[in-house]
Amino acid sequence: MSRTIFCTFLQRDAEGQDFQLYPGDVGKRIYNEISKEAWLKWMAKQTMLINERKLSMMNPDDRKLLEQEMIKFLFEGHDVHIEGYTPPEE
């Protein structure tokens, strides 16, 4: 049974996460406020960030940077900026 939440990223009701995907208070907020659809959008951006900036998840500074970008993207409405990347026109 899926649960419906008001997704703060999409600004509409949408299917919520099945379980908490991220630890701590940020993870609780994601579980309560971010839909599966919005999370998939973040995952695509996260993959681009990791690849283009050559981030290592073994490096605490890189993990912190990724978390900051995630919060900005999901909760503050900032798109991820990757140097030299131009998104395709829709």
C-alpha positions in Angstrom: 0.0 0.0 0.0 1.5 3.3 -1.1 1.3 6.4 1.0 0.5 9.8 -0.3 2.2 12.9 0.9 2.3 16.6 -0.1 5.7 16.8 -1.8 7.3 20.1 -1.1 9.5 19.7 -4.1 6.7 19.1 -6.6 4.2 21.2 -4.7 1.5 18.6 -5.0 0.3 15.3 -3.5 2.4 12.4 -4.7 3.4 8.9 -3.7 5.7 9.0 -0.7 8.8 6.9 0.1 8.3 3.4 1.4 10.9 3.8 4.1 13.5 6.4 5.3 16.2 6.5 2.6 18.6 8.9 4.4 19.7 8.9 8.0 19.0 11.5 10.7 16.7 14.5 10.7 17.3 15.2 7.0 16.2 11.7 6.3 13.0 12.1 8.4 12.3 15.3 6.5 12.8 13.6 3.1 10.6 10.7 4.2 7.8 13.1 5.2 8.1 15.8 2.5 9.7 14.3 -0.6 8.0 12.0 -3.1 9.4 9.1 -5.0 9.3 11.1 -8.2 11.2 14.0 -6.6 13.8 11.6 -5.1 14.4 10.1 -8.6 15.0 13.6 -9.9 17.6 14.1 -7.1 19.2 10.8 -7.8 19.9 11.8 -11.4 21.4 15.1 -10.3 23.5 13.3 -7.6 24.9 10.9 -10.2 25.9 13.9 -12.4 27.5 15.6 -9.4 29.5 12.6 -8.4 30.7 11.9 -11.9 31.5 15.4 -13.0 33.2 16.5 -9.8 34.8 13.1 -9.3 33.4 12.9 -5.7 34.4 10.0 -3.5 31.8 8.8 -1.0 34.8 7.7 1.2 35.7 11.4 1.6 33.7 13.1 4.4 34.1 16.5 2.7 32.6 15.1 -0.5 29.7 13.5 1.4 29.0 16.8 3.2 29.1 18.7 -0.2 26.6 16.2 -1.6 24.3 16.6 1.4 24.4 20.4 1.1 23.5 20.2 -2.6 20.7 17.7 -1.9 19.2 20.0 0.7 19.4 23.0 -1.7 17.9 21.0 -4.5 15.1 19.3 -2.6 14.1 22.0 -0.1 15.3 25.3 -1.3 14.5 25.2 -5.0 18.1 25.5 -6.2 19.2 23.5 -9.3 22.5 21.7 -9.2 25.2 23.7 -11.1 27.8 21.6 -12.9 30.6 23.6 -14.6 30.4 23.2 -18.3 27.0 21.3 -18.4 24.2 22.7 -20.4 20.9 20.8 -19.9 19.1 19.7 -23.1 16.2 21.8 -24.2 12.8 20.2 -23.5 
